[in-house]
Amino acid sequence: MVEELLHRHSPKFYGMKEVYRCIHQENFITKAELLKRTNMKQTTVVRHLDALKEYGLIRIASYDESSGGRPPALYAIEPEAAFIIGIALSRVETTITIVNMSFQPVASETFQMTEKHTPSHTISLLKETIASLLEEHHIDINALLGIGIGTVGPLDRKKGIMYPEGFVAPGWHKVAIVEEMKKTFQTDIFLENGANTAALYESLRNHGGNKTILYCISGWGLRCGVLANGAIMQSRKGDASSFGEMIIDVSSGRTLASYISYHQIATEVVRMIKASERKTDFYPDLNDNKNEIMEYVLEELKKGNSVIENVVLESAYYYGIGLANMVNILHPEVVVLNSELIHVYPAYYHKVIHTAEAFIFQNHQQEPLFQQAEDAENPISVGACALTFQSKIG
């Protein structure tokens, strides 16, 4: 029914979409509030409400308190009227999340990305997993509003093509992922940088509306997504890693990413261990797998290894400088940091924020709200669902 509403183009259906959008944004809303929000006539709003109820898209959730007479009805969306699929596809793992129209997850599954996960294998696995989840949760494929994909760039959003680097498996240089997915799922599919869809998720979580949000994902690199007054700030190349190319040291030409990436931390940890006399059961070698070295780093941070802590905190200092530069340019109201280091070693987060606040221009006037990313659900995949909803509903 949602699809039928969205594919109509008459003024009547534009009005219905506007009423539906207002109800969705407010969760619960009265007819009087809808009249103010939409500037429509009362008879028009009543007609749209009746039609939306007939379509099964909204319901009367309850009745508001009355100041006398009949209490006003509180309208809400019908959560199970349709479902949205969100995909978070990264170099490390891929998560598929299905949400209802209230963005509440109803199903989710994650698989790790290995040397076997070529584009063809990954896309086949995506299709199989989605089909399995739909069947398991008794969701008709015709009840899908669409599919959103949040991934690593560069990418061409219009053509639905990824041009990423750094995957363990071969073949990830030009992947027409939207076209391939459409061969199985005859629905609208939207492609976006994962950092941007994560920023959309934060907008939902913070009831952001038209807020400006900066979302930073750090690890083997740095990806940043930006919502400017509620809208995704898209780079022409579709590359969210460009923030990491910020020059931090002019004399050496070193970038922010080169100071804070796991590659740099792993290399510096090995150097520090070899230079110190501290005995350890594990002596990483520069030629060893960087993933194994970072696993060692995270475990040693939990144990309070001071040598490892010093390396990580120095990285946090440079991250803070780079973050201050972003804040000075973008003036975000909310800044969210997402990193495994933050969850394992909270001192890393506090060092980043403390340093950033010291370098933010007129910080007392900007006062951005700094937050750690939630660990409960996948922000990129749920944000990809939000992207699909916005693209379809407007």
C-alpha positions as CSV (number, residue, x, y, z in Angstrom):
1,M,0.0,0.0,0.0
2,V,2.9,2.4,0.7
3,E,4.3,1.7,-2.8
4,E,0.9,2.6,-4.3
5,L,0.8,5.9,-2.4
6,L,4.4,6.8,-3.4
7,H,3.9,6.1,-7.1
8,R,0.8,8.4,-7.5
9,H,1.6,11.9,-8.7
10,S,-1.6,13.8,-8.4
11,P,-1.9,16.8,-6.0
12,K,-4.1,14.6,-3.8
13,F,-1.4,12.1,-3.2
14,Y,1.3,14.7,-2.7
15,G,-1.0,16.0,0.1
16,M,-1.3,12.6,1.6
17,K,2.4,12.1,1.6
18,E,2.9,15.4,3.4
19,V,0.4,14.4,6.1
20,Y,2.0,11.0,6.4
21,R,5.5,12.6,6.7
22,C,4.3,14.9,9.5
23,I,2.8,12.0,11.4
24,H,6.0,9.9,11.0
25,Q,8.2,12.8,12.2
26,E,6.1,13.5,15.3
27,N,5.3,9.9,16.3
28,F,1.9,11.1,17.8
29,I,0.1,14.1,16.5
30,T,-3.4,15.6,16.6
31,K,-5.4,16.8,13.7
32,A,-5.1,20.4,15.1
33,E,-1.3,20.1,15.0
34,L,-1.4,18.7,11.5
35,L,-3.4,21.7,10.3
36,K,-0.6,24.0,11.6
37,R,2.2,21.9,10.2
38,T,0.7,21.5,6.7
39,N,-1.3,24.8,6.2
40,M,-4.0,22.7,4.6
41,K,-7.8,23.2,5.1
42,Q,-9.4,21.1,7.7
43,T,-11.6,19.2,5.2
44,T,-8.4,18.4,3.2
45,V,-6.6,17.1,6.2
46,V,-9.6,15.0,7.3
47,R,-9.8,13.5,3.8
48,H,-6.1,12.6,3.8
49,L,-6.4,11.1,7.3
50,D,-9.3,8.9,6.2
51,A,-7.5,7.8,3.1
52,L,-4.3,6.9,5.0
53,K,-6.3,4.9,7.5
54,E,-8.0,3.1,4.6
55,Y,-4.6,2.3,3.1
56,G,-3.6,0.9,6.5
57,L,-0.7,3.4,6.8
58,I,-1.8,5.2,10.0
59,R,-3.9,4.4,13.1
60,I,-5.4,6.2,16.0
61,A,-2.9,5.4,18.7
62,S,-4.8,7.0,21.6
63,Y,-6.7,10.1,22.7
64,D,-5.0,13.2,24.1
65,E,-6.2,14.9,27.3
66,S,-9.3,16.9,26.8
67,S,-9.9,20.4,28.0
68,G,-13.6,19.8,27.7
69,G,-15.7,17.8,25.2
70,R,-14.4,14.9,23.1
71,P,-10.7,14.3,23.5
72,P,-8.7,14.8,20.3
73,A,-7.3,11.7,18.6
74,L,-3.6,11.1,18.4
75,Y,-2.6,9.7,15.0
76,A,0.5,7.5,14.5
77,I,1.9,5.5,11.7
78,E,1.2,1.8,11.3
79,P,4.7,0.3,11.9
80,E,4.0,-3.0,10.0
81,A,2.6,-1.3,6.9
82,A,5.9,-1.8,5.1
83,F,9.5,-2.8,5.8
84,I,12.9,-1.4,4.7
85,I,16.2,-3.2,4.2
86,G,19.5,-1.6,5.1
87,I,22.9,-2.9,4.2
88,A,26.2,-1.9,5.8
89,L,29.0,-3.2,3.6
90,S,32.5,-2.6,4.8
91,R,36.0,-4.2,4.3
92,V,35.7,-6.0,7.6
93,E,32.0,-7.1,7.9
94,T,28.6,-6.8,6.3
95,T,25.4,-6.3,8.2
96,I,21.8,-6.7,6.8
97,T,19.1,-5.0,8.9
98,I,15.3,-5.0,8.2
99,V,13.3,-2.3,10.0
100,N,9.6,-1.5,10.1
101,M,8.2,1.9,9.3
102,S,9.1,3.1,12.8
103,F,12.7,2.2,12.1
104,Q,12.6,-0.6,14.7
105,P,14.8,-3.5,13.7
106,V,12.8,-6.7,13.1
107,A,15.7,-8.8,11.8
108,S,19.5,-8.5,11.4
109,E,22.4,-10.7,10.3
110,T,26.2,-10.1,10.0
111,F,28.9,-11.9,8.2
112,Q,32.6,-11.3,8.1
113,M,34.4,-10.3,4.9
114,T,37.3,-12.6,4.1
115,E,39.6,-13.3,1.1
116,K,36.7,-15.4,-0.3
117,H,34.3,-12.5,-0.3
118,T,34.7,-11.3,-3.9
119,P,31.9,-9.0,-5.2
120,S,30.0,-11.9,-6.8
121,H,30.2,-14.0,-3.7
122,T,29.2,-11.1,-1.4
123,I,26.3,-10.1,-3.6
124,S,25.1,-13.7,-3.8
125,L,25.3,-14.0,0.0
126,L,23.4,-10.7,0.4
127,K,20.6,-12.1,-1.8
128,E,20.5,-15.4,0.1
129,T,20.5,-13.8,3.5
130,I,17.8,-11.2,2.6
131,A,15.6,-14.0,1.2
132,S,16.1,-16.1,4.3
133,L,15.3,-13.2,6.7
134,L,12.2,-12.3,4.8
135,E,11.0,-15.9,4.9
136,E,11.9,-16.3,8.5
137,H,10.0,-13.2,9.6
138,H,7.0,-13.8,7.2
139,I,7.6,-10.5,5.3
140,D,6.2,-10.4,1.8
141,I,8.7,-9.0,-0.7
142,N,5.9,-6.8,-2.0
143,A,5.9,-5.1,1.5
144,L,9.4,-3.8,0.9
145,L,9.7,0.0,0.6
146,G,13.2,-0.3,-0.8
147,I,16.8,-1.2,0.0
148,G,19.5,1.2,1.2
149,I,23.2,0.4,1.0
150,G,25.8,2.2,3.1
151,T,29.3,1.3,2.0
152,V,32.9,2.5,1.4
153,G,33.7,4.7,-1.5
154,P,34.5,6.1,-3.9
155,L,31.2,5.5,-5.5
156,D,28.8,6.7,-8.2
157,R,25.4,7.1,-6.5
158,K,23.5,7.7,-9.8
159,K,24.9,4.7,-11.5
160,G,25.0,2.6,-8.4
161,I,28.6,1.6,-8.8
162,M,31.3,1.1,-6.1
163,Y,35.0,1.9,-6.7
164,P,36.5,0.9,-3.4
165,E,40.0,-0.1,-2.4
166,G,41.5,-2.2,0.4
167,F,39.2,-5.3,0.3
168,V,41.0,-8.5,1.2
169,A,39.3,-10.3,-1.7
170,P,40.0,-9.4,-5.3
171,G,37.7,-7.7,-7.8
172,W,36.5,-4.7,-5.7
173,H,37.5,-2.0,-8.2
174,K,34.2,-1.4,-10.1
175,V,31.1,-3.1,-8.7
176,A,27.7,-2.4,-10.2
177,I,26.1,-3.4,-6.9
178,V,22.7,-1.7,-7.4
179,E,22.2,-3.3,-10.8
180,E,23.1,-6.7,-9.5
181,M,20.8,-6.5,-6.5
182,K,17.9,-5.3,-8.7
183,K,18.1,-8.5,-10.7
184,T,16.6,-10.3,-7.7
185,F,14.7,-7.5,-5.8
186,Q,12.4,-5.4,-8.0
187,T,12.4,-2.4,-5.7
188,D,14.2,0.9,-5.5
189,I,17.8,0.6,-4.2
190,F,19.9,3.6,-3.0
191,L,23.7,3.7,-2.6
192,E,25.5,6.0,-0.2
193,N,28.7,6.3,1.8
194,G,28.3,4.4,5.1
195,A,29.5,7.4,7.1
196,N,26.7,9.5,5.7
197,T,24.0,6.8,6.5
198,A,25.5,6.6,10.0
199,A,25.0,10.4,10.3
200,L,21.3,9.8,9.3
201,Y,21.0,7.2,12.0
202,E,22.3,9.8,14.6
203,S,19.7,12.2,13.3
204,L,17.0,9.7,14.1
205,R,18.5,8.9,17.5
206,N,18.9,12.6,18.4
207,H,15.6,13.6,16.8
208,G,17.9,15.8,14.8
209,G,15.5,17.2,12.2
210,N,17.5,20.0,10.6
211,K,20.6,19.6,12.8
212,T,24.1,19.6,11.4
213,I,25.8,16.4,12.4
214,L,29.4,15.2,11.9
215,Y,29.9,11.4,12.2
216,C,33.5,10.0,12.2
217,I,34.4,6.3,11.8
218,S,38.1,5.6,12.5
219,G,40.0,2.4,12.2
220,W,42.1,1.3,9.3
221,G,41.3,4.7,7.9
222,L,39.0,7.7,8.6
223,R,35.6,8.1,7.1
224,C,33.4,11.1,7.9
225,G,29.7,11.7,7.1
226,V,28.0,15.1,7.4
227,L,24.4,16.2,7.6
228,A,24.1,19.9,6.9
229,N,20.8,21.1,8.3
230,G,19.4,17.6,8.0
231,A,20.6,16.9,4.5
232,I,23.5,14.7,3.5
233,M,26.5,16.8,2.3
234,Q,27.6,14.7,-0.6
235,S,31.1,14.8,-2.1
236,R,31.3,14.7,-5.9
237,K,33.5,11.6,-5.9
238,G,31.4,9.8,-3.3
239,D,34.5,9.4,-1.1
240,A,34.0,9.8,2.7
241,S,37.7,9.3,3.4
242,S,38.7,12.7,2.1
243,F,38.6,14.2,5.6
244,G,41.5,11.9,6.5
245,E,43.6,13.6,3.8
246,M,43.7,16.8,5.9
247,I,47.4,17.9,6.3
248,I,48.4,17.9,9.9
249,D,52.2,18.4,9.6
250,V,53.2,20.8,6.8
251,S,56.9,20.0,6.9
252,S,56.4,16.3,6.3
253,G,53.1,16.5,4.5
254,R,51.6,13.9,6.8
255,T,47.8,13.6,6.8
256,L,45.4,13.1,9.6
257,A,44.7,9.5,8.5
258,S,48.5,8.7,8.6
259,Y,48.6,9.6,12.3
260,I,45.5,7.9,13.5
261,S,45.0,4.8,11.3
262,Y,45.4,1.3,12.7
263,H,48.3,0.8,10.2
264,Q,50.2,3.6,11.9
265,I,49.3,2.5,15.4
266,A,50.4,-1.1,14.7
267,T,53.7,0.1,13.1
268,E,54.5,2.4,16.1
269,V,53.6,-0.3,18.6
270,V,56.0,-2.7,17.1
271,R,58.7,0.0,17.1
272,M,58.1,0.8,20.7
273,I,58.1,-2.8,21.8
274,K,61.4,-3.5,20.1
275,A,62.9,-0.3,21.5
276,S,61.9,-1.0,25.1
277,E,63.2,-3.6,27.6
278,R,59.8,-4.6,28.7
279,K,59.3,-8.3,28.4
280,T,56.1,-9.5,26.7
281,D,54.8,-12.9,25.5
282,F,54.1,-11.5,22.1
283,Y,56.7,-9.8,19.8
284,P,54.9,-8.6,16.7
285,D,57.0,-8.3,13.5
286,L,56.6,-5.5,11.0
287,N,55.9,-8.1,8.4
288,D,53.2,-9.8,10.4
289,N,49.5,-9.4,9.7
290,K,48.4,-5.9,10.9
291,N,45.1,-7.4,12.1
292,E,46.9,-9.7,14.5
293,I,49.0,-6.8,15.8
294,M,45.8,-4.7,16.4
295,E,44.2,-7.6,18.2
296,Y,47.3,-7.6,20.5
297,V,47.0,-3.8,20.9
298,L,43.4,-4.0,22.0
299,E,44.1,-6.8,24.4
300,E,47.1,-5.0,26.0
301,L,45.0,-1.8,26.4
302,K,42.6,-3.9,28.5
303,K,45.5,-5.0,30.7
304,G,46.9,-1.4,31.2
305,N,50.0,-1.8,29.1
306,S,51.6,1.7,29.5
307,V,53.7,1.3,26.3
308,I,50.6,0.6,24.2
309,E,48.7,3.3,26.0
310,N,51.2,6.0,25.1
311,V,51.1,5.1,21.4
312,V,47.3,5.2,21.3
313,L,47.0,8.4,23.3
314,E,49.5,10.1,20.9
315,S,47.3,9.0,18.0
316,A,44.3,10.5,19.9
317,Y,46.0,13.8,20.2
318,Y,46.4,14.2,16.5
319,Y,42.8,13.0,16.0
320,G,41.7,15.8,18.3
321,I,43.6,18.4,16.2
322,G,42.0,17.1,13.0
323,L,38.6,17.0,14.6
324,A,38.9,20.6,15.8
325,N,39.7,21.6,12.2
326,M,36.5,19.9,11.0
327,V,34.4,21.6,13.7
328,N,35.9,25.0,12.8
329,I,34.8,24.6,9.2
330,L,31.5,22.7,9.5
331,H,30.1,24.1,12.8
332,P,28.2,20.9,13.7
333,E,25.8,20.8,16.6
334,V,26.5,17.1,17.2
335,V,29.8,15.2,16.7
336,V,29.8,11.4,16.9
337,L,32.9,9.2,17.1
338,N,32.8,5.6,16.2
339,S,35.8,3.4,16.8
340,E,36.7,0.1,18.3
341,L,39.4,1.8,20.3
342,I,36.8,4.0,22.0
343,H,34.8,1.0,23.2
344,V,37.9,-0.8,24.4
345,Y,39.8,2.1,25.8
346,P,37.7,5.1,26.9
347,A,40.7,7.2,27.7
348,Y,41.3,7.4,23.9
349,Y,37.9,9.1,23.4
350,H,38.5,11.5,26.3
351,K,41.9,12.5,24.9
352,V,40.4,13.1,21.4
353,I,37.7,15.3,22.8
354,H,39.9,17.2,25.3
355,T,42.4,18.0,22.5
356,A,39.7,19.1,20.1
357,E,38.1,21.4,22.6
358,A,41.5,23.1,23.1
359,F,41.8,23.9,19.4
360,I,38.2,24.7,18.5
361,F,37.9,28.4,17.6
362,Q,35.6,30.2,20.0
363,N,34.6,26.9,21.5
364,H,32.4,28.6,24.1
365,Q,30.2,29.9,21.3
366,Q,30.1,26.7,19.2
367,E,29.8,24.1,22.0
368,P,29.2,21.0,19.9
369,L,27.7,18.0,21.6
370,F,30.3,15.2,21.5
371,Q,29.0,11.6,21.7
372,Q,30.3,8.1,21.4
373,A,28.5,5.9,18.8
374,E,26.0,3.5,20.2
375,D,27.0,-0.2,20.3
376,A,23.4,-1.6,20.3
377,E,22.6,-1.7,16.6
378,N,24.4,-1.1,13.4
379,P,24.2,2.7,12.6
380,I,25.2,2.3,9.0
381,S,22.6,-0.3,8.1
382,V,19.8,1.4,10.0
383,G,20.9,4.8,8.6
384,A,20.6,3.2,5.1
385,C,17.0,2.4,5.9
386,A,16.5,6.0,6.8
387,L,18.1,7.0,3.5
388,T,15.6,4.8,1.7
389,F,12.7,6.3,3.6
390,Q,13.8,9.9,2.9
391,S,14.4,9.2,-0.8
392,K,10.9,7.7,-1.2
393,I,8.8,9.8,1.1
394,G,10.8,13.1,0.7
